[in-house]
Structure formats: structure tokens, C-alpha cells
């Protein structure tokens, strides 16, 4: 009989068995504890909801109300504001607003500021950052601005989101500056900027002449959200920008702004060197001028880019009656691709009618 | 060589293999625990409504290749239509189905043929017709000839999709309504760098499904299905999440994978030269990353449930599936062998490729031979029962420990399993070596033999059960 290394293998077996048992027991205990904690957390939130309702109905900002808010942790505050545990307890807008007021009155911003300096772990800090955002207090902006440029990707990201909760002109300037400095976060910053309630354009316009074409592109996209028409001229100017991305975005923005004075500029862009500028020019002409721009749009049917041709097709579908005389001419011609595109436009229009 | 010397060599090979595997898994699980926790926090704290309502959110094209999927196609397409995502299109590619797949698509979508200028960028076979849904304007169906496997069907979809991000899925995968939103929120954190992204999906067997929505998440107690659940957990939570932290993820699974279209275009689309397409395209993407190393591209894996797919519920189907998987593993490992220990590929060459070679390709031989030799030696009387049991326990416990560690990583952040199911999986992990492991080893051996003979057919397994609707 061979007894090769049996003693060593048995020792290793014991180690593996012990490790297995430790993990298995830990796993079972974890699941039990997790279920218990979820229930306890739900009970806690329910209690918060009851207290909020009671305090709100009493109609007074009493000491009891301030004390109640002072006892809340950032996590609980965020739970209420985001409804992230909505499957257990749901908070309506009134409750959220009321708690926000209590939270600020109770001096929690100061407490959150000092909490950020303590070793509460990265995600603990992020909870504090999010809570600061949900207070919607201007004084929180100083703290959030400093964490915005943190080296940690997540802290920086959630600080951006938190600033987006505070609808103030200062938030706009902070986020525009951030958009300029952090290329990676530009889309997110722009998404937040478009949700902010003050008219952001007076701040955004400052970046329309930035050296970086990507910053100009985002600026022109955001200008399209303007409620005031004062900035349309700047967008029109940007259709002549040296960067094709900026020119394309300017055309798209003019479409959104439905600028009736932009026809000449957009027609010029139909001859642009970049295909995506031509595509956006076609789309913009179709959206703003519809049937009145069909003759210009139809000239792009023999464009070198299929994507431009597709946008012409879409323009024909959207304005089929105005396009019909041109379509007939094309169908009598010899350009097979143009004929095919015209047939597609007729097919899709018929299908839509059905 | 004398018998003791032979055993000595075998001992070092087997012992070394199990020890390396254990240490490797333990390392990946520790890294994965940190990465999963990070993603979990991101998930619960992120502002999804912001992404949903933003006009800057990136639109997505979803490609659903389908061949003989009459059982699933209706629920799959409805799950896509029900997605909570602001702007997306769905392109279903009927890859020459011979069953009722097309009929069901027509009933569900009310299709009408349209003339579309179709440009063949990639190899896709013959396209018969292109149809638009009258009910859902963002849904298109392509009907094409079979023969180029899923790769050809995906390529046909790629030829027609409009958006920059393309989600490729299986026709038997039911998506969670917020799957795209969750995944794209991660992409939008750095859209210039993320070129591919996958996420976790589980097994749908025994779930109650109606109109593309899951009504009851009932995890199957069929041991074959439960073992597959555990394998998915071992694969996603045991190593893929950690590989993702090192940007060395070798497989964005075919059931749900999101890619940047311009990158797929530059890579030349999917290849039908392999048995399956998902692992190969991911390896090719790593080649692309190395060729464009200044751009800092990333391929990510997320731990969020994005969808549910059907797993084989009988041994024949399971063997057929795993034989196919093994073939594609071998084909890919062979085609991309130059990545092994190649410092240009960084962690992909130094961390993932060695695992692929040692565990995924060679593992089946090492495990089968080690168990067979030890068992045979005991039967013919070379080893006494104590030694035999010691060796057998070593194999059993190392496998079980990997399972329990992965399960721990999974259960910590995913709250889908109840205590009873966790205990059931723990029990199954202890008896895996007695039967399930052998089925998988047999399938892997079969796959390896077929690979050596150059067999590359995509064998679709036969569906056994009807979907539960109540």
C-alpha cells in the first residue's frame, strides 16, 4: 500500500473543512441577520413617517420637531428624500419637504460638515454628500464644491449629483466650471444642468467661446434649453464655428429653439464638409420650416452620406405632401438610390396612415 | 517509472492544481467583494430618474437574434418593449426559424414589410425582408436565411441599427425593466472609455412570467437548475467581477451584453467562424484595447440582475450546452494564445489567460484524471481507504469552498435568495463531486474532442418545459 503525503493531505483537508464551515455558518447567519435588519430598518422608517405626520399636523415647529430632526442620521434623511426603500415605506412630497425644513432648522448642515472630516469611510461620506444635496440649502454648496474635485471618482460623481439638487445660480456656475475641467463628467454635468430651475443660459453663454471645442459643444447644446430668445444669435454664430461638432450641435440647437431666422445659415450648412453637420442641418430645416424648406432639403438626396440621405427620407415622411412633387421628379429620373429612398418614404407614410 | 515515482509526480500536479485554483479564487473573491460593494453602493445611491428624464441620455439599440424560439420570443420581445429607458429601438432578427417564431412575432408586433436601404457592413447571410411593427414604432424585424449562427444574425441587426450603443441579447432572456437604465448609468459615467459592459443574469426556470413581466421569482429546486444557478454565481461573482476591476474580463455574456457600435464596426462585427460569438468578441475587444491603448478603453462587468434566461433542465440539454461552451472556450483560447503572459495585454494576459488555459481548457483533464487515478488506485488496492478518502476530500472540499465563498459574495449584496434556498445550495455544493461535476466533465471532454475534430456547429438544445404563467 502507498501512503503518499496522506498526512499532509489530511491536514489540508481539515483546514479546508474549517474554512468551509466558517463560510457556511457566516453565510447562514448573515442571511438571518440581513432579514432581521431589513425589518428593523423598515420599522424605523415607519416610525419616522408617523412622527413626521404627527409633527406636521400639529402645525408648529416645536422643540420636539427640531429634536426629532436632530436625531436623524444622514442615511435616514436620504432614505426619506429619495424613497430608495419605497417597497417598505413611501414618503410623499409634503413629508419630504417638511423633513428638509426641519433638518436644516436643526443645524444638521453644520453637523454634516464636521461628519465629513471624520473617518466614516468612503460610502459614509457619500451618504453625507447626498444628504447635503437634499437639504437644498445654499450653504451646502461650499462643502460640495470642495468634494467635487476629489480624487476619488465616486465622491466626485455623487458631489455632482448633490449640487444638482440645489437650484441656485451658483450651482450652475460650479457645474459649468466642472464640465470644463472634467471631460469624463461632461455628459452627467450637462444632464444635471438641464434640470436646474433657474434659467442657466446667462451662465452657460460664458462658455460658448471657450477654447475647448467640446466645452463649446456642450454650451451650445445647453443653450437650446434656454427659455429666453436672447441667446439665439450666439447659437446662430456657432453654426460657423471651426469645429464640426460645434456646428452640428448648433444646428441641432437651432431646431430645438425653432429659430425662424436661421434658414439661410442652415441651408449653408447643407454644403458643410462634415456629414453630421449636413445631417443636423437637414433635420433642423425640416423641423423649423417643414414644407417651406423641402426644395432645399431635397437637394441633399444625392448627398454622399447615407445618414444624411436617411434624414432627408425622414423629412419627406414628415412633410409628404410638400415632398410629393419632388419625389415624382426623382422617380422619373435615373438615380436608383434616390428612387429607392423616395419609395421607402412613400411606403412608411402609407404604413403610418394605416 | 516506478509506481511510487509516478504517484509522486501525479501528487504534485494535482495538489498544485487544486491549491493554485483555491488561492486564485480566494484572491479574486476578495477583490470582487470590494468591487461588488462599490457597485452596490452606486446602485442604491445613483439618481436613475435623472438619467431617465435627461435629453442627453444615450439611446440604445437592442438586437435580439432568434432561431426557433417559439416558446420564449413573445415574452422576450415584450420584456424589451417594457424597458424603462427613454430612447431605444429593438431589432429582432429571425434567423430562418422553422417553428412558429415568426408567426408569434407577427401576432405580437403586427408586422408590415418596408423598403429599407440595407447596407451589408458585415457577413450576415441573405436578408429576405425587413418589417416594422405597426404597434410599436421602435421595433423592427429582419427575416434572414440561417447558416451563420448567432453571429450572422447579430451582424444583420448591426447593419441596420441606428444608435451608438448596442445591446445584444438572447431570444430566451427576459430583461428586468430597469436593466438598460442601470447599465447605461454606468456607461454614462465615462462614455468615452466604456466600450463593452455586461451584467449578471440568473436562471428563469420555474419563474412565473406573463406578457414579458416576471410575476413570481421562484428559484427552481430542480438540482440541475440549482447547480447551474450556483455555477453562474461562481462565474460572475467568483471571478468576472474581479476581472472587471482589472479590466481583464474575458466574456461579456451573449445573454446580455452592451457594446459601443463604432468599436464593433472597427472590429469587423461578429465572427461566425467560432461555435459561439460572445467570448470571441470580448477577446477581440481586448486586442482592440491594446491597439488603442492611449484611449484607456474599458470592458466592465456589473453585479446587477439585468435579466433571466432559461437553463437546461435535463441532462441531455445540459451536456449539449456545456459541450458547445467548451468548444468555444478552446477555440478562443487557441486563437488568442498569444495573449498568454503577454505584458502588452496587462492583466488579461497575466491574470485571466492563465486561468483560461489552466482551468477552462486543461482543468477538465486534470480533474478527471486526478479523480479517476485516485479512485482506480483504491479499487485495485494501491491506495488504502484512508488515503483515498483524504485525496477525495481534498477535491471535494476545495470545490465546495470555492462555491461557498462565491455564494457569500453573492448573498451579501443580492437579496433574492431566501434562507431555505441558501441552505439548499450549501448542501448541493457538498455533493457536487458525486454526480453533477461528472456530467459537466463529460460535457467538457466531449466539447474538447469535438474541438480537436474541428466541429463548430451551434447545437440548440431542445426546450422541455412550457413557461409558467400562473
Contacts between the chains, C-beta under 8 A, distances in Angstrom:
chain1	res1	chain2	res2	distance
A	1	B	381	7.5
A	1	B	382	7.2
A	1	B	383	7.0
A	1	B	384	4.8
A	1	B	387	7.8
A	2	B	3	6.9
A	2	B	4	6.1
A	2	B	7	5.8
A	2	B	377	7.6
A	2	B	382	5.6
A	2	B	383	6.1
A	2	B	387	7.3
A	3	B	384	7.3
A	3	B	387	5.8
A	4	B	4	7.1
A	4	B	7	5.0
A	4	B	8	6.6
A	4	B	11	5.5
A	4	B	387	7.2
A	5	B	11	5.6
A	5	B	15	7.4
A	6	B	386	6.6
A	6	B	387	4.4
A	6	B	390	5.2
A	9	B	15	7.5
A	9	B	387	7.8
A	9	B	390	4.4
A	9	B	391	6.0
A	9	B	394	5.4
A	10	B	390	4.8
A	12	B	394	6.2
A	13	B	390	6.0
A	13	B	393	4.6
A	13	B	394	5.7
A	13	B	397	6.1
A	16	B	22	7.9
A	16	B	393	7.8
A	16	B	394	7.2
A	16	B	397	3.8
A	16	B	398	6.1
A	16	B	401	5.6
A	17	B	393	7.7
A	17	B	397	5.8
A	19	B	401	5.6
A	20	B	397	5.9
A	20	B	400	5.6
A	20	B	401	5.0
A	20	B	404	5.8
A	23	B	401	7.0
A	23	B	404	4.3
A	23	B	405	5.9
A	23	B	408	5.6
A	24	B	404	5.5
A	24	B	426	5.3
A	26	B	408	6.7
A	27	B	404	6.6
A	27	B	407	6.3
A	27	B	408	5.0
A	27	B	411	6.1
A	27	B	422	6.3
A	27	B	426	7.0
A	28	B	419	7.0
A	28	B	422	6.7
A	28	B	423	6.7
A	28	B	426	7.6
A	30	B	408	7.4
A	30	B	411	6.6
A	30	B	412	6.8
A	31	B	411	6.1
A	31	B	417	7.6
A	31	B	418	7.9
A	31	B	419	4.8
A	31	B	422	5.4
A	32	B	419	6.5
A	34	B	411	8.0
A	34	B	415	6.9
A	35	B	419	7.3
A	38	B	415	7.7
A	78	B	45	7.6
A	84	B	44	5.8
A	84	B	45	7.8
A	123	B	37	8.0
A	123	B	41	4.7
A	123	B	45	8.0
A	126	B	41	7.0
A	126	B	45	6.2
A	127	B	45	7.4
A	130	B	45	6.0
A	153	B	189	7.8
A	154	B	38	7.1
A	154	B	41	7.6
A	154	B	42	6.9
A	157	B	189	6.4
A	158	B	45	6.3
A	161	B	46	7.7
A	161	B	47	5.1
A	161	B	50	7.1
A	164	B	47	7.7
A	164	B	50	7.2
A	183	B	192	7.6
A	184	B	189	7.6
A	184	B	190	5.1
A	184	B	192	7.1
A	184	B	193	7.6
A	185	B	189	7.8
A	187	B	56	5.6
A	187	B	58	7.8
A	187	B	188	5.6
A	187	B	191	6.2
A	188	B	188	6.3
A	188	B	189	6.9
A	190	B	56	5.2
A	191	B	50	5.9
A	191	B	51	7.1
A	191	B	54	3.8
A	191	B	56	4.9
A	191	B	57	7.1
A	191	B	188	7.8
A	192	B	50	6.7
A	194	B	54	6.6
A	194	B	55	6.4
A	194	B	56	7.1
A	195	B	50	6.7
A	195	B	53	7.3
A	195	B	54	7.4
A	221	B	56	7.4
A	306	B	117	6.9
A	306	B	119	6.6
A	309	B	117	7.7
A	310	B	117	7.8
A	337	B	117	7.2
A	340	B	115	6.7
A	340	B	117	5.8
A	341	B	117	6.4
A	343	B	115	5.3
A	344	B	114	6.9
A	344	B	115	4.6
A	344	B	116	6.2
A	344	B	117	6.7
A	347	B	114	5.3
A	347	B	115	5.1
A	348	B	114	6.1
A	348	B	132	7.5
A	351	B	112	5.3
A	351	B	114	6.6
A	351	B	132	6.5
A	351	B	134	7.0
A	354	B	112	7.5
A	354	B	134	7.0
